[in-house]
Each structure stands twice: as C-alpha cells, then as structure tokens.
Amino acid sequence: MQIKPRQHLLDIWQAIARHSFDGGEWAWGKWGGESSVADAERLLCLLYPATEIPAFRLDDPDTTQDDVQQTMRKAGGRLEIPANLVAAAAEFMGMHTGEDKRPTFAGGYYFSSRDKDRDLTKEQRELGVVDSFSMSVTLCLATLGFLKVYESKTRRSDVLETIQELRIATSTRLTAAMVSLLRSFTVNVFDTDSSQGRTLSELLGQGRLSQRHVVQKFQRRFRALRAAIGESLVLGLEVEEGLKDESRFFECGWGWSIINSAPEVETDEPIGTQPEGVANAVPYLYFTVVALDGIQDLFSDRTLTLGLLNPEQQKLAEALRLRWEITQQFWSGIARFDTDRWPLEDIPWRTTGQKLESEYFSLSVAAILIHDLMRRRATDDDLTRTVRVMERLAERGRITSRMTRDDPMVRLHNPGVTLPLQGSERIGPPMQWTMTDFSAQMLKRTIQLCTLSRNLESHDRLLRLAEDIFGHVWRRRLRDGEAVGLWDNVHAAYPDSPSLDVPVSWSITERVTEAMVQVQEMYKQPPIRSTKLTDIAQALLSESTHLLGNEQMEPAPAAQGNRGLELRGIEVKLRRARTLVDDQPGTACALALDVLGQLDALARAREAAGQGV
C-alpha cells in the first residue's frame, strides 16, 4: 500500500476530531484522565503534525489550509480550532497536576497486576512511568512552540490569559519530566559468573566465543565508555564503585520509573518535592527506546530555533544528551559486538535483566542501533545488515508472511509482550506493562532507516517493506463505533487472536501519526543520486547540445515558421537539465531524451522537405 502522508494524516485527524470533539469542545470521554501516557499520546496526534509540518499548521488561522480546516470542522471553525486546542492542553495540565501543584506522570490503566487475585493499589496506579516522562517532553515542546506563534495571532483576552497560565504549567511539567528522566537512568553492574552475566555472555558469544573471550572483548570495546560514565554522569545517578572493575559487566539505560534511592536533582525550577523512586536499578530495552525518542526532541532544530528551553532546562538537557549518546553507543556496540555475526542478527533477543525472549526486544535493540546510525555516519554494511534484520522481524512477526494454525507469533500483537516491573512489589502486588504496538514500532523504525539510507538498493528495499507494514497497520483501524478510523482492530489482521475489551489504542495511533510525519520528512529530502544515471544524463546532454548546435546551423525550411520558437524551447529544457544533472539525474535524462526527440523531428522534417524539392 502506497504511503500518502498528507492524505493519511488528514484521515487520522478527521477520526480524532470525530471522536474527541463534541460541539466544538474537547471531550476526554470515559478514559480521559485515567493515564497521563494515553492523554499525552492523544494530544500529540494533533499537536505533533501541527508543529512539525507547515501544511498542517493550526497556530496561525490565516494560514490554515482549506482541506485541513474541512477535516477538523468538528473542532470548530478556522479561528476556534487553535483556541480549543489550547483549552484541551490546559485541561491536560490541570488533570495531571497533584493537589500539591506538582506535575504527575501516572501510568494509570497502562499498568496491570501480575497477580490475578490482587488488583493494583491507587498508589501504584499513580506511579510515574518513563513512557509518561518521555511523552511529556515531546508534548510540552510541541505546546510551547504552538503557543509562541498563536499568542501573536489572537486578540481574545480569555484565550491570552489561558495561554499565559498554560505556558507556565507546560514549562514546569517539562522541567519535572526532564528531572524524572535523569532519575530514571541507571547503570547496572554485575559479575560475569552471575546468572545475568552468563546470559549476556551467551548472547554476545552466540555459541561461537568462549566466556573468557567475550569478557576480554567486552573490556576492550567498552573501556572508554566505562570511564565516560564514571566521570561524566553526575545528575540524578549514583554510579556503583563496581563500574571501575573491568572484570565485571555493566548495562546502562532507563528503568521503568524513577530508580529506588535515586538522588534528587538540584534545580531552581518550582517542580515541587521530587518523589521517592520505586524501580530496581535495571535498564529495560523498551523504556530505554522510549526515553531516547523523547530526549532527542530537546535538541532538535525547532527547539533551538524557537528558544523553547530556559537556562535551567538547557542544563538538564545537556545532562540528558550525554546519557542519550552514551546509551546509544553502548547498545549499538552490544548489537554489533561480533563483526562476523551480530548478536542482533540472532533473533529473538534475550534480555539479561528480565530473562525474557522476544522479537519485540530485537526490534528495541534495532531501534537504538538506528538512533546511533542517525547520530553518526553509517556505513553501507551497517545499513545493509540492519535492513535484513528489519525484513526478518517483519516476516517472523507475521506482518509480511501468513499465519499458521495456532500460530504462537500472534501473541506478539495480541495480547502483546508483557514486562514485569521490578521493584513495584515494594508498594503492592507485582505490576506489569504490556506492549501491543510491535507493528506500529516496525513502521516507525523502518521509515527512520529509510530516511537515513542513501543507498539505492537499501532504500528501495526499505520503502517496499515500509509500504507492506503500513498496509498491515492501516488494515487494523477500527471500522465501527465512536472510534472508527483509529486503532486497534487487531482481529482485522489476526482473526483467531483473543478478544479483549480495551479502549482506543492511543499508543498505536500516536506512533502511526509520528510515522506519517517522518514519511513527509523523507519525501522532502532530495532523491538519492545515482552515479550511473548521472553518467548517462551527461552523455545525453552532450549529444543534445551537439545536435542542437548543428540544427542551429541549418537554414529553416519555409514550411517551418515556428522553428525558431521550438529551438528556443529546446535551449530552455537543456539549461534546466544541466541544473538538475547532479541532484536529479533521472529528471535530467528525461528532459534530454525529450530534447533529442524534438531535434530528431526537426531533422526529419528538414530531410523530407529536401526530398520534396
């Protein structure tokens, strides 16, 4: 299925407007306020495209395009839409602020109990989660950028007053989310002979390298990174003394929530009392990927250009950026530990901390590797091997291959992959987190890799894969009810999977929306330059120029009164072709071939006229 980002985004926006607006006003509905993660994802489905794609802007009513306004008509007219979005964002900030005026980041109904006989306590439902910290960073930056433009476009005193209050609340929430991300980062050090150490040795050695060889190679590969962690990471982290012992393994990344005993981060911002941590000091691949996605928005071109961060937030952003870079380097090194055969290529990935095995974790490691490839200059070998991994994951995940009877891979999508949240048993029954967005994550990462690739063969393979995945995801939209056009109707793709009574999946909807924004960015890039086409284009231009010069030397037949105009048109096409030959050699070839056809027609006309004399 061809991906048409503009049309598909309009379809998603129309579905959201139909579902979330009632009489022109935002309606949270039954599940609103129950999870800060879901509420943030829901708002981002509108605010992220509206602040990233100029054609979808809503902050300046004078520039709102007609098809966008028509799509969003349930949200009001051209002037009401931005005001209603401001009101919805203000309601979000109010719902997810505690009685002590401290921003809250409750996982809510995204949490579930691992004990079927015991429900989660209210305190557990209200625990902050890294998913919410990261989503809040992206949402707050989008909101601040939206307000910066809209404030100068409206004269309504009530809206201007709301904007002032919302800006303060949004900035405070952004700071609190950044502080929480710092306190959720952890470095886990463990012995090579421990259960976790043996698991990592088997993962890296793949039955080909002895444990001693793995340990020695790990020491060499991560010596500089080990030193950087010990010397550079200060805010919100207590680094174990054991990290200095090179005979021990370590992992770094984000836990599922604030780490137990994580020190407070000093800040002058009014974010209130920093909550005690609950999570064990164990990195989770899923939450690490989620954190990396949000943190990169802190130093995007848009954030820097609009000056969205205050000095205190800039200091926190630098601390997060250092963790962002170190984490990518570590997991990229783990994924490519052995150049002959990457551990990432040994699917499925097995986590060391939770002892779980799944294609979802392979995708998570691939996502971090893609982050790293985007950060540095990727080699053709890196790209080619990563493309193959993505193709295998799509096939194994039954996205691009058919299901078998009683296929166990259906569980990857429904009921999903479950993570035990270590440390949650401190305050109640053990908790868990379930991921059902494998297909949407596959789409997002494939498009990211496609945007990165400048190799023709790899780019073509990735684009075909992205279209196959998108066709699968688009088929899973809800077909009836109040949420028609949103996600997730998993039975459309997997009819034999169990039936679950769940609300609209804002996580999948948000990730598909984000993927459409990325496709738009990909199409804005210049096409990949082909050296073969460039050589052909230059040869065609050389022949065209020569034949044009020859034609201009010939006398015009009496029957060709418009010959001069035609020759001037040919000159214009040749000039255009020369300007495009380096960036768009295919277009230059097409223009040159057209010119050659016109010149040949002139030559034949002249020959025919000569024969008739």
Phi, psi and omega per residue, in radians:
M1 nan 2.167 -3.140
Q2 -1.163 2.379 3.135
I3 -1.549 2.071 3.099
K4 -2.020 1.557 -2.950
P5 -0.988 -0.694 -3.110
R6 -1.155 -0.877 -3.093
Q7 -1.143 -0.718 -3.107
H8 -1.212 -0.632 3.064
L9 -1.145 -0.691 3.094
L10 -1.091 -0.685 3.111
D11 -1.107 -0.738 -3.141
I12 -1.153 -0.782 3.127
W13 -1.077 -0.691 3.131
Q14 -1.100 -0.710 3.118
A15 -1.156 -0.696 3.129
I16 -1.178 -0.762 3.127
A17 -1.055 -0.690 3.132
R18 -1.182 -0.616 -3.072
H19 -1.475 -0.658 -2.919
S20 -1.890 -0.026 3.094
F21 -2.081 2.365 3.116
D22 -2.267 1.949 -3.110
G23 1.113 0.553 3.120
G24 1.489 -0.045 3.140
E25 -1.994 2.568 -3.125
W26 -1.140 2.337 3.125
A27 -2.172 1.992 -3.091
W28 -1.270 -0.503 3.116
G29 1.323 -2.930 -3.030
K30 -1.029 -0.722 -3.004
W31 -1.640 -0.091 3.138
G32 -1.092 2.379 3.133
G33 1.483 -0.124 -3.100
E34 -1.483 -0.338 3.126
S35 -2.629 2.138 3.118
S36 -1.157 -0.471 3.129
V37 -1.166 -0.908 -3.113
A38 -1.093 -0.714 -3.127
D39 -1.148 -0.687 3.111
A40 -1.163 -0.752 3.114
E41 -1.052 -0.694 -3.108
R42 -1.114 -0.810 3.113
L43 -1.169 -0.632 -3.122
L44 -1.148 -0.467 3.107
C45 -1.022 -0.462 3.091
L46 -1.738 -0.828 -3.008
L47 -1.267 -0.557 -3.105
Y48 -1.155 -0.929 3.076
P49 -1.100 -0.624 -3.088
A50 -1.151 -0.394 -3.138
T51 -1.873 -0.154 -3.117
E52 -1.859 -0.446 -3.084
I53 -2.034 2.013 -3.114
P54 -0.945 -0.639 -3.099
A55 -1.214 -0.244 -3.131
F56 -1.912 0.277 -3.108
R57 -1.095 2.410 3.082
L58 -2.125 -0.097 -3.057
D59 -1.414 -0.218 3.090
D60 -2.194 1.734 -3.065
P61 -0.972 -0.496 -3.110
D62 -1.214 -0.364 -3.093
T63 -1.898 0.029 3.121
T64 -1.119 2.193 -3.051
Q65 -1.376 2.679 -2.991
D66 -1.051 -0.761 -3.100
D67 -1.213 -0.552 3.074
V68 -1.168 -0.787 3.128
Q69 -1.083 -0.724 3.135
Q70 -1.129 -0.705 3.120
T71 -1.105 -0.653 -3.056
M72 -1.695 0.347 -3.027
R73 -1.081 -0.450 3.083
K74 -1.159 -0.342 -3.137
A75 -1.596 0.003 3.132
G76 2.050 -3.047 3.116
G77 -1.423 -3.065 -3.085
R78 -0.976 -0.682 -3.101
L79 -1.454 -0.486 -3.079
E80 -1.415 -0.505 -3.043
I81 -0.981 -0.951 -3.126
P82 -1.098 -0.632 3.122
A83 -1.134 -0.672 3.122
N84 -1.214 -0.603 3.067
L85 -1.167 -0.690 3.075
V86 -1.064 -0.754 3.129
A87 -1.107 -0.693 3.130
A88 -1.150 -0.727 3.121
A89 -1.138 -0.666 3.114
A90 -1.139 -0.689 3.090
E91 -1.109 -0.705 3.109
F92 -1.044 -0.839 -3.129
M93 -1.073 -0.663 3.139
G94 -1.207 -0.752 -3.117
M95 -1.111 -0.576 -3.044
H96 -1.924 0.731 2.976
T97 -2.229 2.292 -3.090
G98 -1.316 3.049 3.122
E99 -1.106 -0.434 3.109
D100 -1.528 0.235 3.119
K101 1.204 0.272 3.130
R102 -1.635 2.295 3.092
P103 -1.014 2.428 3.119
T104 -2.015 2.678 -3.036
F105 -2.339 0.851 -3.027
A106 -1.123 2.354 3.032
G107 -1.293 -0.517 3.068
G108 1.028 -2.264 -3.056
Y109 -1.317 -0.050 2.998
Y110 -1.260 -0.380 3.020
F111 -1.444 2.638 2.993
S112 -2.546 2.891 -3.079
S113 -1.612 2.444 3.062
R114 -1.422 -0.295 3.118
D115 -1.710 1.944 -3.070
K116 -1.105 -0.372 -3.085
D117 -1.641 -0.071 -3.103
R118 -2.320 2.241 3.111
D119 -1.526 2.794 3.136
L120 -1.227 2.605 3.085
T121 -1.372 2.855 3.101
K122 -1.044 -0.685 3.130
E123 -1.080 -0.679 3.134
Q124 -1.201 -0.732 3.119
R125 -1.061 -0.539 -3.079
E126 -1.550 0.033 3.122
L127 -1.117 2.459 3.044
G128 -1.260 2.634 -3.115
V129 -2.388 2.579 -3.064
V130 -1.008 -0.611 3.085
D131 -0.958 -0.736 -3.141
S132 -1.259 -0.698 3.107
F133 -1.020 -0.816 -3.080
S134 -1.207 -0.800 3.116
M135 -1.072 -0.623 3.142
S136 -1.156 -0.616 3.079
V137 -1.048 -0.889 -3.119
T138 -1.117 -0.766 -3.126
L139 -1.135 -0.774 -3.112
C140 -1.124 -0.705 3.112
L141 -1.143 -0.731 3.101
A142 -1.107 -0.723 -3.127
T143 -1.160 -0.776 3.139
L144 -1.090 -0.704 3.095
G145 -1.149 -0.707 3.111
F146 -1.076 -0.795 -3.112
L147 -1.151 -0.613 -3.093
K148 -1.054 -0.640 -3.142
V149 -1.474 -0.826 -3.014
Y150 -1.144 -0.544 -3.119
E151 -0.993 -0.600 -3.120
S152 -1.489 -0.064 -3.060
K153 -1.869 -0.168 -3.119
T154 -2.053 2.590 3.104
R155 -2.017 0.043 -3.134
R156 -1.218 2.130 -3.068
S157 -1.130 -0.650 -3.137
D158 -1.172 -0.663 3.117
V159 -1.207 -0.733 3.124
L160 -1.076 -0.649 3.104
E161 -1.159 -0.739 3.101
T162 -1.106 -0.671 3.132
I163 -1.076 -0.761 3.135
Q164 -1.070 -0.801 3.140
E165 -1.163 -0.707 -3.120
L166 -1.162 -0.656 3.131
R167 -1.068 -0.760 3.139
I168 -1.128 -0.819 -3.128
A169 -1.111 -0.682 -3.122
T170 -1.189 -0.756 3.120
S171 -1.100 -0.705 3.111
T172 -1.127 -0.739 3.126
R173 -1.142 -0.676 3.114
L174 -1.058 -0.801 3.126
T175 -1.093 -0.779 -3.139
A176 -1.083 -0.675 3.122
A177 -1.162 -0.711 3.129
M178 -1.148 -0.750 3.096
V179 -1.069 -0.751 -3.134
S180 -1.137 -0.648 3.074
L181 -1.130 -0.674 3.089
L182 -1.099 -0.697 -3.084
R183 -1.427 -0.133 3.106
S184 -1.690 -0.175 3.113
F185 -1.332 2.490 -3.112
T186 -2.582 2.724 3.013
V187 -2.129 2.078 -3.110
N188 -1.807 2.062 -3.137
V189 -1.868 2.340 -3.109
F190 -2.598 2.728 -3.122
D191 -1.248 2.619 3.131
T192 -1.200 -0.434 -3.125
D193 -1.596 -0.045 3.100
S194 -1.284 2.956 3.117
S195 -1.029 -0.729 3.127
Q196 -1.171 -0.671 3.130
G197 -1.152 -0.712 3.116
R198 -1.150 -0.658 3.101
T199 -1.082 -0.785 3.131
L200 -1.141 -0.689 3.120
S201 -1.080 -0.746 3.118
E202 -1.146 -0.674 -3.136
L203 -1.116 -0.785 -3.084
L204 -1.379 -0.605 -3.107
G205 -1.393 -0.483 3.089
Q206 0.931 0.528 3.136
G207 1.326 0.077 -3.097
R208 -1.926 -0.432 -3.117
L209 -2.060 2.438 3.084
S210 -1.234 2.829 3.137
Q211 -1.075 -0.685 3.129
R212 -1.087 -0.718 3.118
H213 -1.140 -0.719 3.121
V214 -1.075 -0.802 -3.118
V215 -1.069 -0.793 -3.140
Q216 -1.101 -0.741 3.140
K217 -1.180 -0.674 3.089
F218 -1.068 -0.758 3.133
Q219 -1.031 -0.823 -3.111
R220 -1.164 -0.761 -3.010
R221 -1.220 -0.606 -3.011
F222 -1.984 0.296 3.140
R223 -1.081 -0.830 -3.116
A224 -1.157 -0.674 -3.132
L225 -1.193 -0.660 3.101
R226 -1.056 -0.754 3.127
A227 -1.162 -0.694 -3.121
A228 -1.121 -0.676 3.127
I229 -1.137 -0.783 -3.107
G230 -1.152 -0.549 -3.046
E231 -1.654 -0.513 -2.911
S232 -1.830 -0.514 -3.036
L233 -1.557 1.911 -3.074
V234 -2.064 -0.945 -3.031
L235 -1.070 2.165 2.978
G236 1.227 0.305 -3.065
L237 -2.520 2.362 2.989
E238 -1.875 1.911 -3.092
V239 -1.470 2.237 -3.132
E240 -1.121 2.573 3.050
E241 -1.090 -0.521 -3.106
G242 -1.086 -0.301 3.129
L243 -1.093 -0.482 -3.133
K244 -1.279 -0.298 -3.129
D245 -1.451 1.866 -3.058
E246 -1.256 -0.152 3.102
S247 -1.434 -0.038 -3.131
R248 -1.911 2.638 3.051
F249 -1.451 2.832 2.992
F250 -2.614 2.761 3.008
E251 -2.355 2.616 3.096
C252 -2.328 2.695 -3.130
G253 2.721 -2.801 -3.071
W254 -1.865 2.358 2.978
G255 -1.320 -3.043 -3.091
W256 -1.431 -0.337 3.124
S257 -2.684 -2.951 3.096
I258 -1.074 2.343 -3.054
I259 -1.270 2.427 3.092
N260 -1.004 2.267 -3.137
S261 1.254 0.226 3.073
A262 -1.131 2.298 -3.137
P263 -1.165 2.697 3.081
E264 -1.237 2.650 3.093
V265 -1.705 2.173 3.135
E266 -1.246 2.224 3.108
T267 -2.700 2.571 3.106
D268 -1.560 -0.063 -3.128
E269 -1.286 2.519 -3.067
P270 -1.407 1.192 -3.091
I271 -1.699 0.030 3.110
G272 1.405 -2.968 -3.131
T273 -1.189 2.326 3.115
Q274 -1.421 2.174 -3.035
P275 -1.178 2.715 3.049
E276 -1.195 2.534 3.102
G277 -1.441 2.716 -3.137
V278 -2.138 -0.597 -2.985
A279 -1.186 2.508 2.992
N280 -1.145 2.709 -3.103
A281 -1.387 1.095 -3.109
V282 -2.252 2.142 3.109
P283 -1.233 2.499 3.041
Y284 -1.971 2.317 3.136
L285 -1.048 -0.797 -3.096
Y286 -1.046 -0.881 -3.076
F287 -1.241 -0.466 3.051
T288 -1.145 -0.770 3.118
V289 -1.105 -0.751 3.129
V290 -1.052 -0.764 3.134
A291 -1.117 -0.753 3.141
L292 -1.062 -0.681 -3.140
D293 -1.078 -0.730 -3.109
G294 -1.317 -0.703 -3.067
I295 -1.099 -0.625 -3.095
Q296 -1.123 -0.392 3.092
D297 -1.201 -0.354 -3.115
L298 -1.204 -0.454 3.137
F299 -2.158 0.576 3.024
S300 -1.291 2.840 3.129
D301 -1.038 -0.685 -3.109
R302 -1.136 -0.759 3.133
T303 -1.079 -0.732 -3.115
L304 -1.262 -0.722 -3.101
T305 -1.126 -0.746 -3.114
L306 -1.453 -0.146 -3.139
G307 1.057 0.903 -3.015
L308 -1.403 -0.274 -3.094
L309 -1.801 2.399 3.029
N310 -1.457 2.994 -3.068
P311 -0.963 -0.711 -3.139
E312 -1.150 -0.711 3.114
Q313 -1.193 -0.578 3.075
Q314 -1.100 -0.657 3.101
K315 -1.144 -0.762 3.105
L316 -1.136 -0.662 3.140
A317 -1.109 -0.658 3.116
E318 -1.150 -0.697 3.091
A319 -1.117 -0.691 3.104
L320 -1.221 -0.619 3.128
R321 -1.111 -0.672 3.111
L322 -1.092 -0.760 3.088
R323 -1.140 -0.665 3.107
W324 -1.028 -0.812 -3.115
E325 -1.216 -0.787 -3.116
I326 -1.095 -0.741 -3.124
T327 -1.121 -0.746 3.108
Q328 -1.098 -0.775 3.130
Q329 -1.069 -0.731 -3.102
F330 -1.126 -0.961 -3.045
W331 -1.253 -0.496 3.022
S332 -1.140 -0.690 3.088
G333 -1.173 -0.661 3.087
I334 -1.149 -0.775 -3.110
A335 -1.075 -0.592 -3.079
R336 -1.964 0.577 -2.987
F337 -0.997 -0.729 3.141
D338 -1.992 2.067 -3.064
T339 -1.143 -0.504 -3.138
D340 -1.213 -0.712 3.108
R341 -2.568 1.906 -3.126
W342 -1.110 2.463 2.955
P343 -0.998 -0.566 3.116
L344 -1.076 -0.511 -3.126
E345 -1.339 -0.196 3.104
D346 -1.601 1.469 -3.036
I347 -1.571 2.418 0.073
P348 -1.537 2.794 3.118
W349 -1.351 2.533 3.095
R350 -2.009 2.188 3.134
T351 -1.350 2.544 -3.129
T352 -1.500 -0.608 -3.067
G353 -1.333 -0.680 -3.060
Q354 -1.874 -0.101 3.135
K355 0.994 0.761 -3.141
L356 -1.987 2.631 -3.113
E357 -2.224 2.257 3.135
S358 -2.953 2.664 3.008
E359 -1.100 -0.471 3.125
Y360 -1.072 -0.662 -3.133
F361 -1.269 -0.569 3.019
S362 -1.069 -0.733 3.106
L363 -1.126 -0.669 3.124
S364 -1.108 -0.765 3.102
V365 -1.136 -0.712 3.094
A366 -1.064 -0.659 3.128
A367 -1.091 -0.736 3.120
I368 -1.176 -0.685 3.091
L369 -1.077 -0.713 3.116
I370 -1.117 -0.718 3.039
H371 -0.956 -0.787 -3.103
D372 -1.192 -0.691 3.122
L373 -1.144 -0.568 3.096
M374 -1.256 -0.527 -3.106
R375 -1.320 -0.644 -3.115
R376 -2.035 3.123 3.125
R377 -1.417 1.942 -3.102
A378 -1.374 2.499 3.076
T379 -1.489 2.810 3.099
D380 -1.079 -0.613 3.135
D381 -1.145 -0.768 3.095
D382 -1.003 -0.810 -3.100
L383 -1.144 -0.798 -3.090
T384 -1.071 -0.758 -3.115
R385 -1.235 -0.624 3.113
T386 -1.205 -0.649 3.079
V387 -1.033 -0.769 -3.134
R388 -1.104 -0.680 3.092
V389 -1.062 -0.795 -3.128
M390 -1.112 -0.691 3.117
E391 -1.113 -0.713 3.135
R392 -1.183 -0.681 3.124
L393 -1.121 -0.713 3.116
A394 -1.134 -0.643 3.127
E395 -1.252 -0.815 -3.131
R396 -1.160 -0.569 -3.139
G397 -1.408 0.147 3.118
R398 1.016 0.671 3.022
I399 -1.681 -0.702 -3.139
T400 -1.982 0.179 3.080
S401 -2.344 2.794 -3.073
R402 -1.396 2.721 3.071
M403 -1.360 2.689 2.974
T404 -1.826 2.976 3.124
R405 -1.146 2.333 -3.101
D406 0.937 0.736 -3.059
D407 -1.150 2.097 3.138
P408 -1.183 -0.353 -3.097
M409 -1.242 -0.279 3.100
V410 -1.079 -0.515 3.137
R411 -1.091 -0.355 3.086
L412 -1.098 -0.525 -3.109
H413 -1.786 -0.628 -3.106
N414 -2.657 2.001 0.218
P415 -1.457 -0.052 3.107
G416 1.854 3.119 -3.135
V417 -1.654 2.248 -3.049
T418 -1.849 2.347 3.097
L419 -1.957 2.184 2.992
P420 -1.271 2.304 -3.095
L421 -1.652 1.672 -3.021
Q422 -1.197 2.258 -3.113
G423 1.852 -0.323 -3.098
S424 -1.176 -0.395 -3.134
E425 -1.196 -0.133 3.097
R426 -1.128 -0.479 -3.034
I427 -2.181 0.319 3.137
G428 2.768 -2.861 3.112
P429 -1.107 2.651 -3.137
P430 -1.039 2.406 -3.074
M431 -1.801 2.868 3.068
Q432 -2.534 2.820 3.141
W433 -2.260 2.311 -3.068
T434 -2.009 2.295 3.110
M435 -1.884 2.146 3.130
T436 -2.050 0.190 -2.981
D437 -1.815 0.542 -3.114
F438 -0.973 -0.817 -3.093
S439 -1.127 -0.762 -3.140
A440 -1.146 -0.675 3.091
Q441 -1.163 -0.672 3.077
M442 -1.039 -0.763 3.129
L443 -1.074 -0.834 -3.097
K444 -1.062 -0.825 -3.087
R445 -1.245 -0.619 3.118
T446 -1.126 -0.720 3.129
I447 -1.193 -0.676 3.067
Q448 -1.026 -0.785 -3.136
L449 -1.179 -0.649 3.115
C450 -1.123 -0.695 3.096
T451 -1.121 -0.620 -3.113
L452 -1.304 -0.636 -3.004
S453 -1.200 2.289 3.034
R454 -2.073 0.351 3.061
N455 -1.784 2.190 -3.003
L456 -1.007 -0.814 -3.084
E457 -1.157 -0.811 -3.137
S458 -1.118 -0.729 -3.131
H459 -1.087 -0.728 -3.128
D460 -1.154 -0.740 3.107
R461 -1.088 -0.749 -3.122
L462 -1.176 -0.684 3.137
L463 -1.138 -0.732 3.087
R464 -1.104 -0.724 3.121
L465 -1.119 -0.764 3.131
A466 -1.063 -0.702 3.135
E467 -1.170 -0.657 3.094
D468 -1.137 -0.783 -3.139
I469 -1.136 -0.726 -3.125
F470 -1.110 -0.700 3.086
G471 -1.027 -0.702 3.102
H472 -1.135 -0.811 -3.101
V473 -1.171 -0.749 -3.100
W474 -1.119 -0.549 3.120
R475 -1.183 -0.347 -3.062
R476 -1.589 0.194 3.060
R477 -1.193 2.645 3.105
L478 -1.197 2.401 -3.046
R479 -1.792 -0.190 3.140
D480 -2.626 3.024 -3.124
G481 1.517 -3.090 -3.080
E482 -1.228 -0.337 -3.099
A483 -1.787 0.411 -3.126
V484 -0.976 2.359 -3.128
G485 1.628 -0.146 3.094
L486 -1.834 -2.945 -3.066
W487 -2.066 2.609 0.478
D488 -2.540 2.090 3.030
N489 -1.693 1.373 -3.032
V490 -1.120 -0.433 -3.110
H491 -1.239 -0.287 3.067
A492 -1.133 -0.505 3.123
A493 -1.810 -0.534 -3.089
Y494 -2.276 1.370 -3.009
P495 -1.106 -0.391 -3.102
D496 -1.609 0.057 -3.133
S497 -1.330 2.761 -3.077
P498 -1.134 2.601 3.111
S499 -1.485 2.293 -3.129
L500 -2.239 2.413 3.095
D501 -1.614 1.618 -3.077
V502 -2.252 2.705 3.107
P503 -1.287 3.135 3.068
V504 -0.931 2.367 3.110
S505 -1.479 1.624 3.114
W506 -1.244 -0.407 3.111
S507 -1.147 -0.792 3.116
I508 -1.203 -0.749 3.139
T509 -1.041 -0.757 -3.135
E510 -1.150 -0.696 -3.115
R511 -1.216 -0.629 3.063
V512 -1.159 -0.730 3.089
T513 -1.038 -0.793 3.128
E514 -1.085 -0.680 3.120
A515 -1.105 -0.656 3.115
M516 -1.135 -0.651 3.077
V517 -1.108 -0.699 3.138
Q518 -1.183 -0.650 3.092
V519 -1.094 -0.726 3.108
Q520 -1.047 -0.716 3.096
E521 -1.125 -0.681 3.141
M522 -1.103 -0.750 -3.119
Y523 -1.226 -0.378 3.104
K524 -1.304 -0.343 3.127
Q525 -1.207 2.656 3.027
P526 -1.147 2.579 3.131
P527 -1.078 2.721 -3.126
I528 -1.168 2.286 -3.094
R529 -1.401 2.255 3.100
S530 -1.802 2.121 3.128
T531 -1.147 -0.593 3.117
K532 -1.138 -0.789 3.122
L533 -1.135 -0.634 3.123
T534 -1.079 -0.764 3.115
D535 -1.092 -0.755 3.133
I536 -1.129 -0.757 -3.135
A537 -1.072 -0.751 3.130
Q538 -1.121 -0.661 3.104
A539 -1.164 -0.739 3.117
L540 -1.118 -0.685 3.125
L541 -1.166 -0.659 3.121
S542 -1.104 -0.794 3.129
E543 -1.135 -0.735 -3.123
S544 -1.090 -0.756 -3.123
T545 -1.109 -0.742 -3.141
H546 -1.115 -0.814 -3.114
L547 -1.182 -0.593 3.084
L548 -1.111 -0.769 3.109
G549 -1.061 -0.684 3.122
N550 -1.156 -0.701 -3.131
E551 -1.158 -0.637 -3.134
Q552 -1.202 -0.308 3.101
M553 -1.435 -0.318 -3.074
E554 -1.437 2.557 3.056
P555 -1.266 2.556 -3.106
A556 -1.387 2.259 3.055
P557 -1.101 2.646 -3.084
A558 -1.101 -0.533 -3.088
A559 -1.335 -0.170 -3.086
Q560 -1.866 1.318 -3.112
G561 -1.243 -0.420 -3.113
N562 -1.715 0.261 -3.074
R563 -1.080 -0.692 -3.130
G564 -1.081 -0.751 3.108
L565 -1.106 -0.690 -3.122
E566 -1.148 -0.701 3.115
L567 -1.146 -0.668 3.099
R568 -1.150 -0.644 3.079
G569 -1.117 -0.642 3.100
I570 -1.143 -0.705 3.107
E571 -1.063 -0.726 3.124
V572 -1.083 -0.759 3.129
K573 -1.106 -0.696 3.135
L574 -1.155 -0.706 3.097
R575 -1.087 -0.730 3.113
R576 -1.089 -0.752 -3.126
A577 -1.098 -0.676 -3.139
R578 -1.156 -0.584 3.138
T579 -1.277 -0.393 -3.082
L580 -1.714 -0.168 -2.943
V581 -1.064 -0.543 -3.129
D582 -1.426 -0.702 -3.068
D583 -1.626 -0.603 -3.136
Q584 -2.305 1.229 -3.078
P585 -1.092 -0.519 3.112
G586 -1.129 -0.747 3.094
T587 -1.139 -0.686 3.104
A588 -1.092 -0.669 3.080
C589 -1.078 -0.773 -3.118
A590 -1.077 -0.757 3.127
L591 -1.145 -0.728 -3.140
A592 -1.134 -0.696 3.112
L593 -1.136 -0.669 3.089
D594 -1.090 -0.753 3.112
V595 -1.078 -0.774 -3.140
L596 -1.074 -0.675 3.101
G597 -1.118 -0.730 3.126
Q598 -1.148 -0.732 3.140
L599 -1.132 -0.666 3.127
D600 -1.163 -0.653 3.112
A601 -1.125 -0.683 3.094
L602 -1.130 -0.702 -3.131
A603 -1.144 -0.747 3.132
R604 -1.145 -0.636 3.115
A605 -1.140 -0.671 3.136
R606 -1.195 -0.695 3.117
E607 -1.124 -0.720 3.136
A608 -1.135 -0.674 3.121
A609 -1.154 -0.649 3.136
G610 -1.189 -0.635 -3.134
Q611 -1.254 -0.441 -3.123
G612 -1.422 -0.168 -3.104
V613 -1.317 nan nan
